[in-house]
Amino acid sequence: LPIIDFAPFIAGTAQGRSEVPRAIAAAAESIGFFYLANHGIPQSVTDGVFAAGKRFFELPLAAKQEIKIREQRGYQAYRDVKREGYLPNLNESFFMGLDLQPDDPDVMAKLALHAPNQWPTAMPEFRPAMEAYFNSVYSLGTSLLRACALALKLDELFFVPFYDKPIPFVRIMHYPASPGARPENQFGNPPHTDYGCLTLLAQDAVGGLAVRKRGGGWIDAPQIPGTLVINIGDMLMRWTNDKWVSTLHRVINDPGQSRYSLPTFFDPAYRANVACIASCHGPDNPAKYPPITFGEYYKQGLDKTYGYRKTENA
């Protein structure tokens, strides 16, 4: 997978504003994945949230279940996620999103994916570690969107109106060591694409992530210290009329040790109306998809795979 140095773009140099978007476009059009180096998130912040996450997952199950997931916020239990054709995923996780208050109009209206964050009473230090990372990765996400806009030959601020009240989620994940020989349809996370726009992934050194090559076969995507793995999601592929590709990826649990990862799903507002980007269609390349509201599209994907959502919507 390509490695893109983001420092020149952050610095705002003319070279950075041309070469970095060009490199992003090349990766997004070919494999849909790339490593991002010199992204600006302090290593101490990343180390802090991984350490806190490990302690959180070591809490008794009852303490974690006190903040059982709702509207993609809180603790998602082991084997709660199941993708069609596969056994339930061998992972557990914790989600947080924007810090919405109980009196937020969308929370009061019970709009899907809008709720206050939930925090474990047994571990008060978990919240500041997660929030520090959330704030850092949110800032990076806004910068990365500017680079993506330029990569698509759009105004640098093209995506800003779509992110007026976004629904980004930081998810810290724990993949326990593999219990032994696995069935062919059993994974930590089976082959899948992400539903949203951009995913920004920090991961530990254990490994297990692999990306499907466009021509077949798999590429390992191990940790490269100081980098994030960035991938294009289904919605951004749709938004660009399939010019940018959302690619299958998977995780296989290591048989000897646990793995921890930290994906951030950096996605637009629930009510954002997503229609084919002007630079991605023309007379010889008509738009393939009708406009759609992002939240409804995203919710459909979550409803199919998350056990708690199937229960709530039954």
KEKE-3310 file (N, C-alpha, C; in steps of 0.2 Angstrom, whole numbers, plus 5000, padded with zeros to 4 digits):
npx = (5004:5002:5012:5009:5015:5009:5013:5018:5006:4999:5008:5005:5012:5015:5019:5015:5001:4998:5005:5002:4987:4987:4993:4984:4973:4978:4980:4967:4960:4965:4968:4961:4966:4978:4993:4995:5007:5016:5005:5000:4994:4998:5009:5009:4996:4989:4995:4991:4977:4976:4982:4972:4961:4964:4964:4950:4944:4948:4940:4927:4913:4901:4903:4906:4894:4885:4886:4880:4879:4871:4863:4876:4885:4894:4897:4900:4896:4906:4905:4894:4892:4888:4890:4883:4883:4894:4901:4898:4907:4924:4927:4926:4920:4921:4912:4912:4905:4901:4900:4885:4872:4858:4848:4849:4842:4841:4843:4833:4823:4825:4832:4840:4856:4860:4864:4868:4886:4892:4899:4910:4907:4916:4928:4935:4945:4945:4937:4943:4955:4949:4942:4953:4959:4949:4947:4959:4959:4948:4951:4962:4954:4946:4956:4961:4949:4949:4961:4956:4946:4953:4960:4950:4948:4940:4933:4943:4935:4924:4918:4914:4900:4893:4897:4891:4885:4891:4892:4903:4912:4923:4930:4936:4944:4944:4952:4952:4964:4965:4954:4958:4960:4951:4935:4932:4923:4924:4930:4940:4936:4926:4929:4925:4917:4918:4905:4904:4912:4926:4939:4949:4963:4971:4983:4989:5004:5002:4996:4986:4977:4971:4971:4961:4967:4964:4965:4963:4968:4977:4984:4994:4992:5001:5005:5013:5024:5019:5010:4994:4981:4972:4956:4944:4927:4911:4901:4908:4914:4902:4898:4908:4905:4910:4923:4933:4938:4930:4936:4937:4942:4949:4951:4960:4961:4975:4983:4990:4990:4981:4974:4973:4964:4960:4949:4942:4928:4924:4912:4899:4885:4869:4858:4864:4863:4868:4874:4880:4896:4901:4913:4915:4907:4899:4894:4899:4900:4888:4880:4879:4871:4856:4853:4855:4851:4863:4863:4852:4856:4868:4863:4855:4865:4871:4860:4859:4870:4873:4870:4863:4855:4847:4839:4833:4826:4817)
npy = (4994:5011:5025:5040:5056:5067:5079:5090:5095:5099:5109:5118:5121:5125:5115:5104:5106:5102:5090:5081:5079:5074:5061:5056:5054:5045:5034:5032:5029:5017:5007:5011:5012:5018:5022:5035:5046:5057:5064:5072:5069:5068:5056:5052:5054:5044:5033:5034:5032:5019:5012:5015:5009:4996:4993:4996:4985:4975:4976:4969:4960:4964:4977:4983:4981:4989:5001:4997:4996:5009:5018:5018:5021:5017:5001:4988:4971:4956:4945:4952:4957:4953:4948:4944:4928:4924:4918:4925:4940:4939:4949:4963:4980:4998:5012:5030:5046:5062:5074:5074:5082:5078:5087:5090:5094:5084:5073:5073:5071:5058:5054:5043:5037:5047:5052:5055:5052:5037:5032:5022:5020:5013:5016:5031:5037:5033:5041:5055:5050:5045:5056:5065:5059:5058:5072:5075:5067:5071:5084:5081:5074:5084:5091:5081:5079:5091:5090:5079:5085:5093:5083:5078:5088:5099:5113:5118:5118:5110:5099:5104:5110:5098:5093:5099:5095:5082:5064:5057:5042:5036:5021:5009:4994:4977:4962:4947:4934:4921:4907:4895:4883:4890:4890:4891:4902:4910:4925:4938:4950:4949:4948:4964:4979:4997:5007:5021:5036:5040:5031:5031:5023:5018:5006:4992:4983:4970:4964:4957:4963:4964:4968:4967:4964:4972:4964:4951:4941:4944:4958:4961:4972:4979:4987:5002:5011:5027:5030:5031:5020:5023:5022:5021:5023:5015:5025:5036:5031:5029:5043:5048:5042:5029:5032:5033:5020:5008:4996:4978:4972:4963:4955:4944:4935:4934:4919:4919:4931:4945:4958:4976:4989:5005:5012:5026:5032:5044:5053:5062:5074:5067:5072:5075:5078:5067:5068:5064:5069:5083:5084:5070:5065:5065:5068:5056:5048:5045:5049:5036:5033:5038:5053:5053:5053:5054:5048:5039:5030:5025:5020:5009:5000:4998:4993:4980:4973:4974:4967:4973:4983:4976:4970:4982:4987:4977)
npz = (5000:4996:5004:5011:5014:5024:5029:5021:5016:5028:5031:5021:5010:4992:4985:4993:4992:4980:4976:4987:4986:4973:4975:4984:4976:4967:4974:4979:4968:4963:4973:4985:4998:5009:5018:5030:5034:5046:5051:5061:5073:5090:5096:5109:5113:5105:5111:5124:5122:5118:5129:5138:5133:5133:5147:5149:5142:5150:5161:5171:5164:5167:5171:5159:5152:5158:5150:5138:5121:5112:5098:5092:5102:5116:5123:5113:5112:5113:5098:5094:5081:5065:5049:5033:5028:5036:5052:5068:5072:5079:5090:5102:5106:5109:5106:5103:5099:5092:5106:5111:5120:5132:5129:5116:5100:5090:5098:5107:5098:5095:5084:5073:5077:5085:5101:5118:5123:5131:5146:5156:5173:5182:5177:5177:5170:5157:5149:5147:5140:5128:5123:5120:5110:5100:5098:5092:5080:5074:5070:5061:5052:5046:5039:5030:5022:5015:5007:5000:4993:4984:4978:4970:4961:4966:4974:4989:5000:4998:5005:5017:5020:5020:5032:5043:5055:5059:5059:5065:5071:5084:5086:5097:5097:5102:5098:5104:5107:5095:5097:5092:5079:5065:5058:5040:5038:5049:5057:5064:5059:5045:5027:5021:5016:5021:5027:5026:5022:5024:5033:5046:5053:5067:5073:5083:5085:5082:5071:5057:5049:5032:5015:5001:4985:4969:4958:4964:4978:4993:5002:5016:5029:5039:5055:5053:5061:5068:5058:5050:5044:5030:5022:5009:5009:5006:5004:4999:4988:4980:4980:4972:4960:4958:4955:4964:4975:4986:4996:4999:5015:5029:5045:5054:5068:5079:5084:5096:5104:5109:5099:5096:5089:5082:5074:5065:5060:5048:5045:5036:5040:5046:5039:5027:5009:4997:4982:4965:4963:4953:4946:4943:4934:4917:4900:4894:4904:4914:4929:4941:4952:4961:4971:4989:5006:5018:5031:5031:5022:5028:5040:5036:5032:5045:5052:5046:5051:5065:5080:5091:5085:5077:5086:5092:5082:5079)
capx = (5000:5007:5013:5008:5018:5004:5016:5018:4999:4998:5012:5002:5016:5012:5020:5011:4994:4998:5007:4998:4981:4988:4995:4978:4969:4981:4978:4960:4957:4968:4967:4956:4969:4985:4996:4996:5013:5016:4998:4999:4991:5003:5010:5007:4988:4987:4997:4986:4970:4977:4983:4966:4956:4966:4961:4943:4942:4949:4935:4922:4908:4895:4904:4905:4887:4882:4885:4878:4879:4864:4865:4883:4889:4895:4900:4897:4899:4909:4901:4887:4892:4887:4890:4880:4888:4900:4899:4899:4914:4927:4929:4922:4922:4918:4911:4910:4904:4901:4897:4878:4868:4852:4843:4850:4836:4841:4843:4826:4818:4826:4835:4845:4863:4861:4863:4874:4890:4891:4906:4910:4908:4921:4935:4934:4951:4944:4934:4948:4959:4946:4941:4959:4960:4943:4948:4965:4958:4943:4955:4965:4949:4944:4961:4961:4944:4952:4965:4952:4942:4958:4961:4944:4948:4935:4935:4946:4930:4918:4914:4912:4893:4890:4899:4889:4884:4893:4891:4910:4913:4929:4929:4942:4942:4949:4952:4955:4968:4961:4953:4961:4958:4945:4931:4933:4919:4925:4935:4939:4931:4927:4929:4919:4919:4915:4899:4904:4916:4933:4941:4956:4964:4977:4983:4995:5009:5001:4995:4980:4973:4973:4967:4960:4969:4959:4965:4963:4973:4977:4990:4994:4993:5003:5007:5019:5024:5018:5006:4987:4979:4966:4953:4938:4921:4906:4898:4913:4914:4896:4898:4913:4903:4914:4930:4937:4936:4930:4940:4937:4947:4947:4955:4961:4964:4982:4982:4994:4989:4976:4975:4969:4964:4956:4946:4938:4923:4924:4907:4895:4879:4864:4854:4868:4861:4874:4873:4886:4901:4901:4919:4915:4902:4899:4890:4901:4900:4883:4879:4876:4867:4852:4855:4852:4853:4869:4861:4848:4861:4872:4859:4853:4871:4872:4855:4860:4876:4874:4865:4859:4851:4841:4834:4829:4821:4812)
capy = (5000:5018:5029:5047:5060:5073:5085:5096:5098:5103:5115:5123:5123:5124:5108:5100:5106:5099:5083:5076:5077:5069:5055:5053:5052:5039:5028:5031:5026:5011:5002:5013:5012:5021:5024:5042:5048:5064:5066:5077:5067:5066:5049:5051:5054:5038:5028:5035:5029:5012:5009:5015:5004:4989:4993:4995:4979:4970:4977:4964:4961:4968:4984:4985:4980:4995:5006:4993:5001:5012:5023:5018:5024:5013:4995:4982:4965:4950:4942:4955:4959:4947:4949:4939:4922:4923:4918:4932:4943:4938:4956:4968:4986:5003:5018:5036:5051:5069:5074:5077:5083:5076:5092:5092:5093:5078:5068:5073:5069:5051:5053:5038:5038:5053:5051:5056:5047:5033:5031:5017:5023:5010:5019:5038:5040:5031:5047:5060:5047:5044:5062:5068:5056:5060:5079:5075:5064:5075:5089:5078:5072:5090:5093:5076:5081:5097:5087:5075:5089:5095:5077:5077:5094:5103:5119:5115:5118:5107:5095:5108:5110:5092:5091:5104:5091:5076:5058:5053:5038:5033:5014:5006:4987:4971:4956:4942:4929:4916:4901:4888:4882:4893:4888:4896:4908:4914:4930:4943:4954:4945:4952:4968:4986:5001:5010:5028:5040:5039:5028:5033:5018:5017:4999:4990:4979:4962:4962:4953:4966:4962:4971:4963:4967:4973:4958:4945:4940:4949:4962:4962:4980:4979:4993:5006:5016:5034:5031:5028:5017:5027:5019:5024:5019:5014:5031:5040:5028:5031:5050:5049:5039:5024:5034:5031:5013:5005:4989:4973:4971:4958:4954:4937:4935:4930:4913:4919:4937:4950:4964:4981:4994:5011:5015:5032:5033:5051:5054:5068:5074:5063:5074:5078:5075:5065:5067:5063:5075:5086:5082:5063:5062:5069:5065:5049:5045:5047:5047:5029:5032:5044:5056:5049:5056:5050:5045:5034:5025:5023:5017:5003:4996:4996:4988:4973:4969:4975:4963:4977:4987:4971:4970:4988:4988:4971)
capz = (5000:4996:5010:5009:5019:5025:5032:5016:5015:5034:5031:5017:5004:4986:4983:4997:4990:4973:4976:4992:4983:4968:4978:4987:4970:4964:4979:4980:4962:4962:4979:4990:5004:5009:5024:5030:5038:5048:5051:5066:5080:5094:5098:5116:5113:5103:5116:5129:5121:5117:5135:5142:5130:5135:5153:5148:5140:5155:5166:5171:5159:5170:5171:5152:5150:5161:5145:5132:5115:5109:5093:5090:5107:5121:5123:5109:5115:5109:5094:5092:5074:5061:5042:5030:5026:5041:5059:5072:5073:5086:5093:5106:5105:5112:5102:5105:5094:5095:5113:5111:5126:5132:5126:5109:5097:5087:5103:5109:5092:5094:5077:5073:5078:5089:5108:5122:5124:5137:5149:5162:5180:5185:5175:5175:5166:5150:5145:5144:5135:5122:5120:5118:5103:5096:5096:5087:5074:5071:5067:5055:5047:5042:5035:5025:5018:5011:5003:4996:4988:4979:4974:4965:4957:4968:4979:4995:5006:4995:5009:5023:5021:5022:5039:5048:5061:5056:5064:5066:5077:5085:5089:5100:5096:5105:5095:5108:5103:5092:5101:5089:5072:5064:5052:5035:5038:5055:5057:5069:5055:5039:5022:5021:5015:5026:5024:5026:5018:5026:5039:5048:5057:5071:5075:5086:5081:5082:5064:5056:5044:5025:5010:4995:4979:4964:4954:4968:4983:4999:5004:5023:5030:5046:5058:5052:5067:5066:5052:5050:5037:5027:5017:5006:5011:5001:5002:4995:4981:4977:4979:4966:4954:4957:4953:4970:4976:4992:4995:5004:5020:5034:5051:5056:5075:5080:5089:5102:5107:5108:5095:5097:5084:5083:5068:5066:5054:5048:5040:5036:5044:5044:5033:5021:5003:4993:4974:4962:4962:4946:4942:4942:4929:4911:4895:4892:4911:4918:4936:4942:4958:4963:4977:4994:5012:5020:5037:5029:5018:5033:5045:5032:5033:5052:5054:5044:5054:5072:5083:5095:5080:5075:5092:5093:5076:5078)
cpx = (5004:5007:5013:5010:5013:5007:5016:5011:4998:5002:5009:5006:5013:5013:5016:5004:4993:4999:5004:4991:4982:4990:4989:4974:4971:4979:4971:4957:4959:4966:4962:4959:4976:4987:4997:5001:5013:5009:4996:4996:4997:5003:5008:4999:4986:4989:4993:4980:4971:4978:4976:4961:4958:4963:4954:4941:4943:4944:4930:4916:4902:4896:4904:4898:4883:4881:4884:4876:4871:4866:4872:4887:4888:4898:4897:4900:4902:4904:4894:4887:4892:4886:4887:4885:4893:4897:4901:4906:4917:4931:4924:4924:4919:4918:4910:4909:4904:4897:4890:4875:4861:4846:4844:4844:4835:4840:4836:4821:4820:4829:4840:4852:4865:4859:4869:4879:4889:4898:4905:4912:4914:4928:4934:4939:4950:4941:4939:4953:4956:4944:4947:4960:4955:4945:4954:4963:4952:4946:4959:4960:4947:4950:4962:4955:4946:4956:4961:4948:4947:4960:4956:4943:4942:4938:4938:4940:4924:4914:4912:4905:4890:4892:4897:4887:4885:4892:4898:4909:4920:4927:4935:4940:4947:4947:4955:4959:4963:4960:4956:4960:4952:4941:4933:4929:4919:4931:4935:4935:4932:4927:4923:4922:4916:4910:4899:4909:4924:4934:4948:4958:4971:4977:4989:4999:5008:4999:4988:4976:4976:4968:4967:4962:4964:4959:4964:4969:4973:4984:4989:4995:4995:5004:5013:5020:5024:5014:4999:4986:4972:4963:4946:4933:4916:4902:4902:4914:4908:4896:4903:4911:4907:4921:4935:4934:4936:4931:4938:4943:4945:4953:4955:4964:4970:4980:4986:4993:4984:4978:4970:4970:4959:4954:4942:4934:4921:4919:4903:4889:4874:4860:4857:4865:4867:4872:4880:4890:4902:4907:4920:4910:4902:4895:4892:4901:4895:4883:4876:4871:4863:4855:4852:4855:4858:4866:4857:4852:4865:4869:4857:4859:4872:4866:4856:4865:4876:4868:4860:4854:4845:4836:4830:4824:4816:4805)
cpy = (5006:5021:5036:5051:5066:5079:5091:5099:5102:5109:5120:5125:5122:5117:5103:5100:5103:5091:5078:5075:5073:5062:5052:5050:5046:5033:5026:5028:5019:5005:5004:5013:5015:5022:5032:5044:5055:5067:5071:5075:5065:5059:5047:5051:5047:5032:5028:5031:5021:5009:5010:5010:4997:4988:4992:4988:4973:4971:4971:4965:4965:4975:4987:4986:4986:5001:5002:4998:5003:5018:5024:5021:5019:5006:4990:4976:4960:4947:4945:4957:4953:4949:4943:4934:4921:4922:4924:4934:4941:4945:4959:4975:4992:5009:5024:5041:5058:5069:5078:5077:5080:5080:5094:5090:5086:5072:5067:5070:5061:5050:5048:5040:5045:5052:5054:5050:5043:5032:5026:5021:5019:5012:5026:5040:5038:5037:5052:5057:5047:5051:5066:5065:5058:5067:5079:5072:5067:5081:5087:5076:5078:5092:5088:5077:5086:5094:5082:5079:5091:5089:5076:5084:5099:5109:5115:5114:5114:5103:5098:5108:5104:5089:5096:5101:5084:5070:5054:5048:5035:5026:5011:4998:4982:4965:4950:4937:4923:4909:4894:4888:4885:4890:4893:4902:4911:4918:4934:4949:4951:4950:4957:4975:4991:5005:5017:5031:5039:5036:5029:5028:5018:5009:4997:4986:4972:4960:4959:4956:4965:4966:4967:4967:4967:4967:4951:4944:4945:4952:4963:4970:4980:4986:4996:5011:5023:5035:5029:5025:5021:5023:5022:5020:5019:5021:5036:5038:5030:5039:5052:5045:5033:5025:5032:5024:5011:4998:4984:4973:4966:4958:4947:4937:4931:4925:4914:4925:4941:4955:4969:4986:4999:5014:5021:5032:5040:5053:5060:5068:5069:5065:5076:5074:5073:5064:5067:5069:5077:5084:5074:5060:5067:5065:5058:5045:5047:5045:5040:5028:5039:5047:5052:5053:5051:5046:5039:5028:5022:5018:5010:4998:4993:4991:4981:4969:4969:4972:4968:4981:4982:4970:4976:4989:4982:4973)
cpz = (5000:5003:5008:5015:5019:5027:5027:5016:5022:5034:5026:5011:4997:4983:4986:4994:4983:4973:4981:4989:4977:4970:4981:4981:4967:4968:4979:4974:4960:4967:4984:4997:5003:5016:5024:5036:5040:5048:5056:5073:5084:5096:5105:5117:5111:5108:5122:5128:5121:5124:5139:5139:5132:5142:5153:5147:5145:5161:5166:5166:5161:5170:5164:5150:5153:5155:5138:5127:5113:5104:5092:5095:5113:5119:5118:5110:5110:5105:5092:5085:5070:5054:5038:5027:5030:5048:5062:5073:5079:5088:5097:5105:5109:5107:5105:5099:5096:5102:5113:5118:5126:5129:5119:5105:5093:5092:5106:5104:5091:5087:5077:5073:5081:5096:5112:5122:5130:5140:5155:5169:5183:5182:5172:5170:5159:5146:5142:5139:5128:5119:5117:5111:5098:5094:5091:5080:5070:5067:5061:5050:5043:5037:5029:5020:5013:5006:4998:4991:4983:4975:4968:4961:4959:4972:4986:5000:5003:5001:5016:5024:5023:5029:5044:5055:5059:5061:5063:5072:5078:5089:5091:5100:5099:5101:5100:5104:5101:5096:5099:5082:5070:5058:5046:5035:5045:5055:5063:5066:5048:5033:5021:5018:5020:5023:5022:5020:5019:5032:5040:5054:5060:5073:5079:5082:5080:5075:5063:5050:5037:5021:5004:4989:4973:4959:4957:4972:4988:5000:5012:5024:5038:5049:5055:5057:5064:5061:5054:5044:5036:5022:5015:5007:5005:4999:4998:4988:4977:4975:4973:4960:4953:4955:4958:4973:4984:4992:5000:5008:5025:5039:5053:5063:5076:5085:5096:5106:5105:5103:5097:5091:5085:5077:5069:5059:5053:5042:5041:5040:5041:5039:5027:5015:4999:4986:4971:4961:4955:4942:4941:4937:4923:4906:4893:4899:4915:4925:4937:4947:4959:4969:4983:5001:5016:5026:5036:5026:5024:5038:5042:5033:5040:5054:5052:5048:5062:5076:5087:5091:5078:5080:5093:5088:5075:5080)
residu = (LEU:PRO:ILE:ILE:ASP:PHE:ALA:PRO:PHE:ILE:ALA:GLY:THR:ALA:GLN:GLY:ARG:SER:GLU:VAL:PRO:ARG:ALA:ILE:ALA:ALA:ALA:ALA:GLU:SER:ILE:GLY:PHE:PHE:TYR:LEU:ALA:ASN:HIS:GLY:ILE:PRO:GLN:SER:VAL:THR:ASP:GLY:VAL:PHE:ALA:ALA:GLY:LYS:ARG:PHE:PHE:GLU:LEU:PRO:LEU:ALA:ALA:LYS:GLN:GLU:ILE:LYS:ILE:ARG:GLU:GLN:ARG:GLY:TYR:GLN:ALA:TYR:ARG:ASP:VAL:LYS:ARG:GLU:GLY:TYR:LEU:PRO:ASN:LEU:ASN:GLU:SER:PHE:PHE:MET:GLY:LEU:ASP:LEU:GLN:PRO:ASP:ASP:PRO:ASP:VAL:MET:ALA:LYS:LEU:ALA:LEU:HIS:ALA:PRO:ASN:GLN:TRP:PRO:THR:ALA:MET:PRO:GLU:PHE:ARG:PRO:ALA:MET:GLU:ALA:TYR:PHE:ASN:SER:VAL:TYR:SER:LEU:GLY:THR:SER:LEU:LEU:ARG:ALA:CYS:ALA:LEU:ALA:LEU:LYS:LEU:ASP:GLU:LEU:PHE:PHE:VAL:PRO:PHE:TYR:ASP:LYS:PRO:ILE:PRO:PHE:VAL:ARG:ILE:MET:HIS:TYR:PRO:ALA:SER:PRO:GLY:ALA:ARG:PRO:GLU:ASN:GLN:PHE:GLY:ASN:PRO:PRO:HIS:THR:ASP:TYR:GLY:CYS:LEU:THR:LEU:LEU:ALA:GLN:ASP:ALA:VAL:GLY:GLY:LEU:ALA:VAL:ARG:LYS:ARG:GLY:GLY:GLY:TRP:ILE:ASP:ALA:PRO:GLN:ILE:PRO:GLY:THR:LEU:VAL:ILE:ASN:ILE:GLY:ASP:MET:LEU:MET:ARG:TRP:THR:ASN:ASP:LYS:TRP:VAL:SER:THR:LEU:HIS:ARG:VAL:ILE:ASN:ASP:PRO:GLY:GLN:SER:ARG:TYR:SER:LEU:PRO:THR:PHE:PHE:ASP:PRO:ALA:TYR:ARG:ALA:ASN:VAL:ALA:CYS:ILE:ALA:SER:CYS:HIS:GLY:PRO:ASP:ASN:PRO:ALA:LYS:TYR:PRO:PRO:ILE:THR:PHE:GLY:GLU:TYR:TYR:LYS:GLN:GLY:LEU:ASP:LYS:THR:TYR:GLY:TYR:ARG:LYS:THR:GLU:ASN:ALA)
# end
